[in-house]
Amino acid sequence: MTAVWDEDPPRSAVANVRTYVNRLRDALGLSGRLTARPPGYLLTVDQGELDVVEFAEALRRGREAVADGRPEEALGHLSPALALWRGAPAEDVPRTRALTPRLDALSEQRCLALETVAEARLMLGEHEEAVAELRDMTAAHPTRERLWGRLMLALYRTGDVAAALTAYGRARELLADELGVEPGPELATLHLAILNRDPALGFTRAARRPPPPPAGVTRVAGGTGGSGGANGTGRVTLTAALTATRTGAGRLVGRDRELQKILSALGEVAGGPRVVALDGPAGVGKSALAREAARIADFPDGVIHVDLREPPGLGPPDPYDAVRRALAAAGPPGDGADPGMERATGRLRAALAGRRVLVLLDNAVDERQVRPVLEASAGCRVLITSRVVPAALDDVAHVAVAPLGDEDAAELLLGLCDRGRGDIRQAKRVVRFCDNLPLALMIAGKRLAVRREWTLGAFADMLADEDQRLDLLTCGDLSVRAAIGADYRVLSRGESAADAHALELFRLMGARGTADCGPGTAARLLGCDPRSASAALGRLADLRLLEPLTLSRLATLCLVGPLTVDHYRMSGLTRLYAREIARG
């Protein structure tokens, strides 16, 4: 009785139950199988008829198989078991105090099954598959720390260290918002190990099959040969627009032109460029675009992803560290001893010899950092992302990555926060305050997705306050301030007179709120000659802290004297960062 009515059954409860049982017998043909058994009724089922029992047995066998080191067998048990689920247990049945613990136990068993599947994937080296499944799992169970831990580890083992750290930030944010707690010791320890690139995490990349092309992409079948596609020419044929900045639903927005350029360059045969370099300002989505190109391009021996990003506070980038990271991603682990630059380069060259791989050097600072890796990977195609144009490198195809257009940026934002097109006008206000940068839009989308009570208009009003805009565009490990600060730190390490003038000019522009600047304005601010002022502007432009003004924009400015092409503009978010620097 309590399972149906809690502690308040009606006076006719016994008669009601008898009526319900008789109706069940008639409707389901259960005569002889649903029998009275004091103090209630007994339903007799045959083997395989009750999904709860089947699921529990499959879970037991799957967990035993994982514990015994048999991950393939575990997946054989658990995949069909999880397919038995259709939503929540007893979804249409009102919950009572007697029934709730049993239903909660079933939900817990399902989570255990999901965790065990993830563990089996990791044991098999199926890291890409694990990432896709774990993203769905963490979305459905956002406070399940073990799932977040598996996702972080899977991302790390694919070489996407930045995404692994981002996952930790997201988990930390959700735990704080929903439970008011920090991540537990296991997740925090894993986060620290990823930051330190702990060898114990087993960062190896299993040989992978080329992934199936997404909708709109056709791989041209044919013979082998060349250094790119499967048809001997190395080309990948695009049959529809593709994009490289993802919405919350996983669709990509606004990068079809750049992606086509990258794939075309990577697909060139003899005589084409060996290196493709993506450059653009902080937060513009270069890494996402490069990863998408690497996913689509046809390299049978896989992709070696080397993240060259350095934590804040370190000195200039070390070329030897880039070689070590590439070697760790490319080949079997060494004996733990430091081989030195020459031996490490030789090992990397040997590991890549004869392999048709794409080497992705992500977040490169300058040519000096990547040159040894390029020399060791002479037979491979290389994709580089950098905020600085690597002009000193040879045999390079350059692809500039700019902020998204207004329509694409609004579409990205609305997809991330799951708001309707009716909010398009307010979405474009948010886009404007985010400088159309995918990083800023991603942070805004994540905040709006969590804070459903915020309207787009209300959030735009908050962003309009310049004193809090950079704070609002911070979410876990994602931060516009940190992204711009990385460029500023590169400049602060410089030792030339141009670097010193550039630092001072950046601070002065922030202090005075100057957005547009040419040599004359820079010379007046710095109190120096025009040549030194131009050099300072050039350094800021090299690091994408300033962007060249278009001729159409120059024509609208009320400038004294003739117009020149070395006029620049500081974006709104960079200007706010410069103002913070000026204020100390």
C-alpha positions as CSV (number, residue, x, y, z in Angstrom):
1,M,0.0,0.0,0.0
2,T,2.8,2.5,0.9
3,A,4.5,1.9,-2.4
4,V,1.3,3.3,-4.1
5,W,-0.1,5.7,-1.6
6,D,2.7,6.5,0.9
7,E,1.2,6.7,4.4
8,D,-2.2,8.0,3.3
9,P,-4.1,5.2,1.4
10,P,-7.8,5.6,0.8
11,R,-10.3,3.6,2.7
12,S,-11.0,1.6,-0.4
13,A,-7.3,0.8,-1.0
14,V,-7.6,-3.0,-0.7
15,A,-10.6,-3.2,-3.0
16,N,-8.8,-0.8,-5.4
17,V,-5.7,-3.1,-5.6
18,R,-7.9,-6.2,-6.3
19,T,-9.6,-4.3,-9.1
20,Y,-6.3,-3.1,-10.6
21,V,-4.9,-6.7,-10.5
22,N,-7.9,-8.1,-12.2
23,R,-7.7,-5.5,-14.9
24,L,-4.0,-6.3,-15.4
25,R,-4.7,-10.0,-15.8
26,D,-7.4,-9.3,-18.4
27,A,-5.4,-6.7,-20.3
28,L,-2.0,-8.5,-20.4
29,G,-3.2,-12.1,-20.4
30,L,-1.5,-12.8,-17.1
31,S,-3.9,-15.3,-15.7
32,G,-1.9,-17.9,-13.8
33,R,1.2,-15.7,-13.6
34,L,-0.1,-12.9,-11.4
35,T,-1.2,-14.7,-8.3
36,A,-2.2,-13.8,-4.8
37,R,0.7,-14.3,-2.3
38,P,0.1,-12.8,1.1
39,P,0.6,-10.0,2.0
40,G,0.4,-9.1,-1.7
41,Y,0.7,-10.5,-5.2
42,L,3.4,-12.4,-7.1
43,L,4.2,-11.9,-10.8
44,T,6.1,-14.9,-12.3
45,V,8.4,-14.0,-15.2
46,D,10.5,-16.1,-17.5
47,Q,14.2,-15.6,-18.0
48,G,14.8,-12.5,-20.2
49,E,11.4,-11.0,-19.7
50,L,12.3,-8.5,-16.9
51,D,14.7,-5.8,-18.2
52,V,15.7,-4.8,-14.6
53,V,17.1,-8.2,-14.0
54,E,18.8,-8.5,-17.4
55,F,20.4,-5.1,-16.9
56,A,21.7,-5.9,-13.4
57,E,23.3,-9.2,-14.6
58,A,24.9,-7.5,-17.6
59,L,26.3,-4.8,-15.3
60,R,27.8,-7.3,-13.0
61,R,29.5,-9.2,-15.9
62,G,30.7,-6.0,-17.5
63,R,32.3,-4.7,-14.3
64,E,33.9,-8.1,-13.7
65,A,35.3,-8.0,-17.3
66,V,36.9,-4.6,-16.8
67,A,38.3,-5.6,-13.4
68,D,39.9,-8.7,-15.1
69,G,41.3,-6.6,-18.0
70,R,38.8,-7.7,-20.7
71,P,37.4,-4.4,-22.0
72,E,36.1,-5.7,-25.3
73,E,34.0,-8.3,-23.4
74,A,32.8,-5.6,-21.0
75,L,31.5,-3.6,-23.9
76,G,29.8,-6.7,-25.3
77,H,27.8,-6.9,-22.0
78,L,27.2,-3.2,-21.3
79,S,26.3,-1.8,-24.8
80,P,23.1,-3.9,-25.2
81,A,22.3,-3.5,-21.5
82,L,22.3,0.3,-21.8
83,A,20.2,0.0,-24.9
84,L,17.4,-1.3,-22.6
85,W,16.9,2.1,-21.1
86,R,14.2,4.5,-22.4
87,G,14.4,7.6,-20.2
88,A,14.2,7.5,-16.4
89,P,13.1,4.4,-14.5
90,A,9.3,4.2,-14.0
91,E,9.1,7.6,-15.7
92,D,5.3,7.9,-15.7
93,V,4.8,6.5,-12.2
94,P,4.3,8.9,-9.3
95,R,7.2,8.7,-6.9
96,T,6.4,7.6,-3.3
97,R,8.6,7.3,-0.3
98,A,8.7,3.6,-0.6
99,L,9.4,3.6,-4.4
100,T,11.9,6.4,-4.6
101,P,14.9,4.5,-3.1
102,R,14.4,1.6,-5.5
103,L,14.2,4.0,-8.5
104,D,17.3,5.9,-7.3
105,A,19.2,2.7,-7.0
106,L,18.4,1.8,-10.6
107,S,19.6,5.3,-11.8
108,E,22.8,4.7,-9.8
109,Q,23.3,1.4,-11.6
110,R,22.9,3.1,-14.9
111,C,25.6,5.6,-14.0
112,L,27.9,2.8,-12.9
113,A,27.4,1.2,-16.3
114,L,28.2,4.5,-18.1
115,E,31.4,4.8,-16.1
116,T,32.4,1.2,-16.8
117,V,31.8,1.8,-20.5
118,A,34.1,4.8,-20.4
119,E,36.7,2.8,-18.5
120,A,36.6,0.1,-21.1
121,R,37.0,2.6,-24.0
122,L,40.1,4.1,-22.3
123,M,41.6,0.6,-21.8
124,L,41.1,-0.1,-25.5
125,G,42.7,3.2,-26.5
126,E,39.4,4.3,-28.1
127,H,39.9,7.8,-26.8
128,E,38.1,9.7,-29.6
129,E,35.0,7.4,-29.2
130,A,35.2,7.9,-25.4
131,V,35.3,11.7,-25.7
132,A,32.1,11.7,-27.8
133,E,30.2,9.4,-25.4
134,L,31.5,11.1,-22.3
135,R,30.4,14.6,-23.5
136,D,26.8,13.2,-23.7
137,M,27.2,11.5,-20.3
138,T,28.5,14.6,-18.5
139,A,25.7,16.6,-20.0
140,A,23.1,14.2,-18.7
141,H,24.9,13.7,-15.3
142,P,26.6,17.1,-14.7
143,T,27.6,16.5,-11.1
144,R,29.0,13.0,-11.6
145,E,32.7,13.6,-10.9
146,R,33.9,10.2,-12.1
147,L,32.4,10.9,-15.6
148,W,34.2,14.2,-15.7
149,G,37.4,12.5,-14.7
150,R,37.1,10.0,-17.5
151,L,36.4,12.8,-20.0
152,M,39.4,14.8,-18.9
153,L,41.6,11.7,-19.2
154,A,40.2,10.8,-22.6
155,L,40.8,14.4,-23.9
156,Y,44.3,14.4,-22.5
157,R,45.2,11.1,-24.2
158,T,44.0,12.5,-27.6
159,G,46.5,15.3,-27.1
160,D,43.9,17.9,-26.4
161,V,45.3,19.2,-23.1
162,A,43.5,22.5,-23.4
163,A,40.1,20.8,-23.7
164,A,40.9,18.5,-20.7
165,L,41.6,21.5,-18.6
166,T,38.5,23.2,-19.9
167,A,36.5,20.2,-18.9
168,Y,37.8,20.5,-15.4
169,G,36.8,24.1,-15.2
170,R,33.3,23.3,-16.4
171,A,33.0,20.5,-13.8
172,R,34.2,22.8,-11.1
173,E,31.7,25.5,-12.1
174,L,28.7,23.0,-12.2
175,L,29.6,21.5,-8.9
176,A,29.8,24.9,-7.3
177,D,26.6,26.2,-8.9
178,E,24.5,23.0,-8.3
179,L,25.9,21.6,-5.1
180,G,28.0,24.4,-3.6
181,V,31.1,22.2,-3.4
182,E,34.6,22.1,-4.9
183,P,35.8,19.0,-6.9
184,G,36.8,16.1,-4.8
185,P,40.4,14.9,-4.3
186,E,40.4,12.4,-7.2
187,L,39.3,15.0,-9.8
188,A,41.6,17.7,-8.3
189,T,44.6,15.4,-8.4
190,L,43.9,14.4,-12.0
191,H,43.7,18.2,-12.9
192,L,47.1,18.7,-11.3
193,A,48.6,15.7,-13.1
194,I,47.3,17.0,-16.4
195,L,48.8,20.5,-15.7
196,N,52.1,18.8,-15.0
197,R,51.8,16.3,-18.0
198,D,52.4,13.5,-15.6
199,P,53.8,10.5,-17.5
200,A,51.7,8.2,-15.2
201,L,48.6,9.3,-17.2
202,G,49.8,7.2,-20.0
203,F,49.7,9.8,-22.8
204,T,49.8,7.5,-25.8
205,R,47.9,7.8,-29.0
206,A,46.6,4.5,-30.4
207,A,46.6,4.0,-34.1
208,R,43.3,5.1,-35.4
209,R,41.2,4.7,-38.5
210,P,40.4,7.9,-40.4
211,P,37.1,9.1,-39.0
212,P,34.0,9.1,-41.2
213,P,33.6,12.4,-42.9
214,P,30.8,14.7,-41.5
215,A,27.8,15.7,-43.5
216,G,28.8,17.8,-46.5
217,V,32.3,16.2,-46.9
218,T,33.1,13.4,-49.4
219,R,36.5,11.7,-49.4
220,V,37.5,10.8,-52.9
221,A,38.2,7.1,-53.2
222,G,41.1,5.8,-55.2
223,G,44.7,4.6,-55.0
224,T,47.3,5.4,-52.5
225,G,50.3,7.8,-52.6
226,G,50.9,11.4,-52.1
227,S,50.8,13.0,-48.7
228,G,47.2,13.8,-48.3
229,G,44.0,12.3,-49.5
230,A,43.1,8.7,-50.5
231,N,42.9,9.3,-54.2
232,G,46.6,9.7,-54.9
233,T,46.2,13.5,-55.3
234,G,45.8,14.1,-51.6
235,R,42.7,16.2,-52.1
236,V,39.6,16.3,-50.0
237,T,36.5,17.3,-51.9
238,L,34.0,19.7,-50.1
239,T,30.5,19.3,-51.3
240,A,28.8,21.7,-48.8
241,A,29.7,24.6,-46.5
242,L,31.7,23.5,-43.5
243,T,32.4,25.5,-40.4
244,A,34.9,25.4,-37.5
245,T,33.3,27.0,-34.4
246,R,30.8,24.7,-32.7
247,T,27.4,25.5,-31.3
248,G,26.1,23.7,-28.2
249,A,24.6,21.1,-30.4
250,G,28.0,20.3,-31.9
251,R,27.4,22.0,-35.3
252,L,30.1,24.3,-36.6
253,V,29.5,27.9,-37.6
254,G,31.2,30.4,-39.8
255,R,34.5,29.0,-41.0
256,D,33.8,27.3,-44.3
257,R,36.1,29.6,-46.4
258,E,39.1,29.2,-44.0
259,L,38.5,25.4,-43.7
260,Q,38.4,25.0,-47.4
261,K,41.7,26.9,-47.8
262,I,43.4,24.6,-45.1
263,L,42.2,21.4,-46.6
264,S,43.2,22.5,-50.1
265,A,46.7,23.3,-48.9
266,L,47.0,20.1,-46.9
267,G,45.8,18.1,-49.9
268,E,48.4,19.5,-52.4
269,V,50.9,17.0,-53.8
270,A,54.4,17.6,-54.9
271,G,55.1,21.3,-55.2
272,G,52.5,22.4,-52.7
273,P,53.4,23.9,-49.3
274,R,54.4,21.5,-46.6
275,V,53.3,23.7,-43.7
276,V,49.9,25.5,-43.3
277,A,50.0,28.3,-40.7
278,L,46.8,29.7,-39.1
279,D,47.2,33.2,-37.5
280,G,44.8,35.5,-35.8
281,P,44.1,37.3,-32.5
282,A,43.6,35.7,-29.2
283,G,40.2,33.9,-28.8
284,V,39.4,33.8,-32.5
285,G,39.1,30.0,-32.7
286,K,42.4,29.0,-34.5
287,S,42.7,25.8,-32.4
288,A,39.2,24.7,-33.1
289,L,39.6,25.3,-36.8
290,A,42.8,23.4,-36.9
291,R,41.4,20.5,-35.0
292,E,38.4,20.4,-37.4
293,A,40.7,20.4,-40.4
294,A,42.8,17.6,-38.8
295,R,39.7,15.6,-38.2
296,I,38.5,15.8,-41.8
297,A,41.8,15.6,-43.7
298,D,42.9,12.1,-44.7
299,F,46.1,11.0,-42.9
300,P,46.0,7.2,-42.5
301,D,48.6,7.2,-39.8
302,G,46.8,9.7,-37.7
303,V,47.3,13.2,-36.2
304,I,50.0,14.1,-33.7
305,H,48.6,17.0,-31.7
306,V,51.3,19.0,-29.8
307,D,49.9,21.8,-27.6
308,L,52.7,24.4,-27.1
309,R,50.8,26.6,-24.8
310,E,52.8,27.5,-21.7
311,P,51.3,28.3,-18.2
312,P,51.5,31.9,-17.1
313,G,54.7,33.1,-15.5
314,L,57.2,31.0,-17.5
315,G,60.0,32.5,-19.5
316,P,60.4,32.4,-23.3
317,P,59.3,29.3,-25.1
318,D,61.9,26.5,-25.2
319,P,62.4,24.8,-28.6
320,Y,63.6,21.7,-26.8
321,D,60.4,21.4,-24.9
322,A,58.4,21.5,-28.2
323,V,60.5,18.6,-29.4
324,R,60.0,16.6,-26.2
325,R,56.2,17.1,-26.4
326,A,56.1,16.1,-30.1
327,L,58.2,13.0,-29.3
328,A,55.9,12.1,-26.4
329,A,52.9,12.3,-28.8
330,A,54.6,10.5,-31.8
331,G,56.2,7.4,-30.4
332,P,56.5,4.9,-27.6
333,P,57.6,6.3,-24.3
334,G,61.3,6.5,-23.5
335,D,63.2,5.3,-20.5
336,G,62.4,8.5,-18.6
337,A,66.0,10.0,-19.0
338,D,66.5,13.4,-20.6
339,P,67.9,12.6,-24.0
340,G,69.1,16.1,-24.8
341,M,68.1,18.2,-27.8
342,E,70.1,16.3,-30.5
343,R,69.0,12.8,-29.5
344,A,65.4,13.9,-28.9
345,T,65.3,15.4,-32.4
346,G,66.8,12.2,-33.9
347,R,64.2,10.1,-32.1
348,L,61.4,12.2,-33.3
349,R,62.7,12.0,-36.9
350,A,62.9,8.2,-36.6
351,A,59.4,8.0,-35.1
352,L,57.9,9.9,-38.0
353,A,59.9,8.4,-40.8
354,G,57.7,6.7,-43.4
355,R,54.5,7.6,-41.7
356,R,51.7,9.6,-43.3
357,V,50.7,11.8,-40.3
358,L,49.7,15.3,-39.8
359,V,51.6,17.2,-37.2
360,L,49.5,19.8,-35.5
361,L,51.6,22.4,-33.6
362,D,49.0,24.3,-31.6
363,N,49.5,27.7,-29.9
364,A,53.0,28.3,-31.2
365,V,54.7,31.5,-30.0
366,D,57.3,32.1,-32.7
367,E,59.3,30.4,-35.5
368,R,62.2,29.6,-33.1
369,Q,59.9,27.4,-31.0
370,V,58.7,25.2,-33.9
371,R,61.7,25.1,-36.2
372,P,63.3,22.0,-34.7
373,V,60.1,20.1,-34.9
374,L,59.7,21.1,-38.5
375,E,63.2,19.9,-39.3
376,A,62.5,16.5,-37.6
377,S,59.2,16.0,-39.4
378,A,60.5,16.8,-42.9
379,G,58.4,14.1,-44.5
380,C,55.1,15.1,-42.9
381,R,52.5,17.8,-43.4
382,V,52.4,20.3,-40.6
383,L,49.6,22.5,-39.4
384,I,50.5,25.4,-37.1
385,T,48.3,27.8,-35.1
386,S,49.9,31.0,-33.8
387,R,48.9,34.6,-33.0
388,V,52.0,35.8,-34.8
389,V,52.4,35.3,-38.6
390,P,55.4,32.9,-38.9
391,A,56.9,34.9,-41.8
392,A,60.4,33.6,-41.4
393,L,59.4,29.9,-42.1
394,D,59.8,28.5,-45.6
395,D,57.3,26.5,-47.7
396,V,54.3,27.9,-45.8
397,A,50.7,28.6,-46.8
398,H,49.2,31.3,-44.6
399,V,45.6,31.3,-43.5
400,A,44.3,34.4,-41.6
401,V,41.5,33.8,-39.1
402,A,39.4,36.8,-38.2
403,P,36.5,37.3,-35.8
404,L,33.2,35.9,-37.0
405,G,30.7,38.0,-39.0
406,D,27.7,39.3,-37.1
407,E,25.2,36.7,-38.4
408,D,27.5,33.8,-37.7
409,A,28.5,35.1,-34.3
410,A,24.8,35.5,-33.3
411,E,24.0,32.0,-34.5
412,L,26.9,30.6,-32.5
413,L,25.8,32.4,-29.4
414,L,22.1,31.4,-29.7
415,G,23.1,27.8,-30.3
416,L,25.4,27.7,-27.2
417,C,22.8,29.1,-24.9
418,D,19.8,27.4,-26.6
419,R,17.8,30.6,-27.1
420,G,15.3,31.2,-29.9
421,R,15.8,33.4,-33.0
422,G,13.4,35.8,-31.5
423,D,16.3,37.1,-29.4
424,I,18.4,37.9,-32.4
425,R,18.6,41.7,-31.8
426,Q,19.7,41.3,-28.2
427,A,22.0,38.5,-29.3
428,K,23.8,40.9,-31.6
429,R,24.2,43.3,-28.8
430,V,26.0,40.6,-26.8
431,V,28.1,39.8,-30.0
432,R,29.2,43.4,-30.3
433,F,30.4,43.5,-26.7
434,C,32.2,40.3,-27.3
435,D,34.0,41.7,-30.3
436,N,32.7,38.8,-32.4
437,L,35.3,36.6,-30.8
438,P,34.4,32.9,-30.5
439,L,36.1,32.6,-27.1
440,A,34.1,35.4,-25.7
441,L,30.9,34.1,-27.3
442,M,31.6,30.6,-25.9
443,I,31.9,32.0,-22.4
444,A,28.8,34.2,-22.8
445,G,26.9,31.2,-24.1
446,K,28.0,29.0,-21.2
447,R,27.0,31.6,-18.7
448,L,23.6,32.1,-20.3
449,A,23.0,28.3,-20.6
450,V,23.5,27.9,-16.8
451,R,21.7,31.1,-15.7
452,R,18.4,30.6,-17.5
453,E,16.9,33.5,-15.6
454,W,19.1,35.9,-17.5
455,T,17.7,37.2,-20.7
456,L,20.0,38.1,-23.5
457,G,19.0,41.7,-23.1
458,A,19.8,41.7,-19.4
459,F,23.2,40.1,-20.1
460,A,23.9,42.6,-22.8
461,D,23.2,45.4,-20.3
462,M,25.7,43.8,-17.8
463,L,28.3,43.6,-20.6
464,A,27.7,47.3,-21.4
465,D,29.4,48.1,-18.0
466,E,33.1,48.2,-19.0
467,D,34.2,47.8,-15.5
468,Q,32.8,44.3,-15.3
469,R,32.9,43.1,-18.9
470,L,36.2,41.1,-18.6
471,D,35.0,39.6,-15.3
472,L,31.7,38.5,-17.0
473,L,33.8,36.9,-19.9
474,T,35.5,34.5,-17.5
475,C,34.1,31.0,-16.9
476,G,36.2,28.4,-15.2
477,D,39.4,28.0,-17.1
478,L,38.1,30.0,-20.0
479,S,39.0,33.7,-19.8
480,V,39.3,36.5,-22.4
481,R,41.5,38.4,-20.0
482,A,43.9,35.4,-19.8
483,A,43.9,35.0,-23.6
484,I,44.9,38.7,-24.2
485,G,47.3,38.5,-21.3
486,A,49.3,35.7,-23.0
487,D,50.1,38.1,-25.8
488,Y,51.0,40.9,-23.5
489,R,53.4,38.6,-21.5
490,V,55.2,37.7,-24.8
491,L,55.8,41.4,-25.3
492,S,56.9,42.0,-21.7
493,R,59.6,39.4,-22.1
494,G,61.1,41.3,-25.1
495,E,64.4,43.1,-24.7
496,S,64.5,45.4,-27.7
497,A,63.8,49.1,-27.7
498,A,60.7,48.4,-29.9
499,D,59.4,46.1,-27.2
500,A,59.9,48.7,-24.5
501,H,58.1,51.4,-26.6
502,A,55.3,48.9,-27.5
503,L,54.7,48.1,-23.8
504,E,54.6,51.8,-22.9
505,L,52.3,52.6,-25.9
506,F,49.9,49.8,-24.9
507,R,49.7,51.2,-21.4
508,L,49.2,54.8,-22.6
509,M,46.5,53.8,-25.0
510,G,44.7,52.0,-22.2
511,A,45.1,54.9,-19.8
512,R,43.7,57.4,-22.4
513,G,41.1,55.1,-23.9
514,T,42.7,55.5,-27.3
515,A,41.3,53.1,-29.9
516,D,42.7,54.3,-33.2
517,C,46.4,55.0,-33.5
518,G,48.8,55.9,-36.2
519,P,52.5,56.9,-36.2
520,G,51.8,60.5,-35.4
521,T,49.6,59.8,-32.4
522,A,52.0,57.1,-31.2
523,A,54.9,59.5,-31.4
524,R,53.1,62.2,-29.4
525,L,52.1,59.7,-26.7
526,L,55.6,58.2,-26.4
527,G,57.5,61.5,-27.0
528,C,59.7,59.8,-29.5
529,D,60.5,60.0,-33.2
530,P,58.0,58.7,-35.9
531,R,60.3,55.8,-36.8
532,S,60.4,54.5,-33.2
533,A,56.6,55.0,-32.9
534,S,56.0,53.0,-36.1
535,A,58.2,50.2,-34.8
536,A,56.2,50.1,-31.5
537,L,53.0,50.0,-33.5
538,G,54.4,47.1,-35.6
539,R,55.3,45.1,-32.5
540,L,51.8,45.5,-31.1
541,A,50.3,44.5,-34.4
542,D,52.6,41.5,-34.6
543,L,51.2,40.2,-31.4
544,R,47.6,41.0,-32.5
545,L,47.2,43.5,-29.7
546,L,46.4,46.0,-32.5
547,E,44.7,45.3,-35.8
548,P,45.3,47.2,-39.1
549,L,42.5,49.5,-40.0
550,T,40.9,48.9,-43.4
551,L,41.2,51.6,-46.0
552,S,37.4,52.1,-45.8
553,R,37.7,52.7,-42.1
554,L,40.6,55.1,-42.6
555,A,38.6,57.2,-45.0
556,T,36.0,57.9,-42.3
557,L,38.5,59.1,-39.7
558,C,39.2,62.8,-39.3
559,L,43.0,62.5,-39.5
560,V,45.3,65.5,-39.9
561,G,47.6,65.1,-42.9
562,P,47.7,62.3,-45.5
563,L,46.3,58.9,-44.7
564,T,48.8,56.1,-44.4
565,V,48.3,52.3,-44.2
566,D,50.1,52.0,-40.8
567,H,47.1,53.0,-38.8
568,Y,45.7,50.5,-36.3
569,R,42.8,49.9,-34.0
570,M,42.6,48.3,-30.6
571,S,39.6,46.0,-30.1
572,G,37.2,46.8,-27.3
573,L,38.2,43.9,-25.1
574,T,41.9,44.5,-25.7
575,R,41.4,48.2,-24.8
576,L,39.7,47.2,-21.5
577,Y,42.7,44.9,-20.7
578,A,45.1,47.7,-21.6
579,R,43.1,50.0,-19.2
580,E,43.5,47.4,-16.4
581,I,47.3,47.3,-17.1
582,A,47.4,51.1,-17.0
583,R,45.6,51.2,-13.6
584,G,48.0,48.6,-12.2
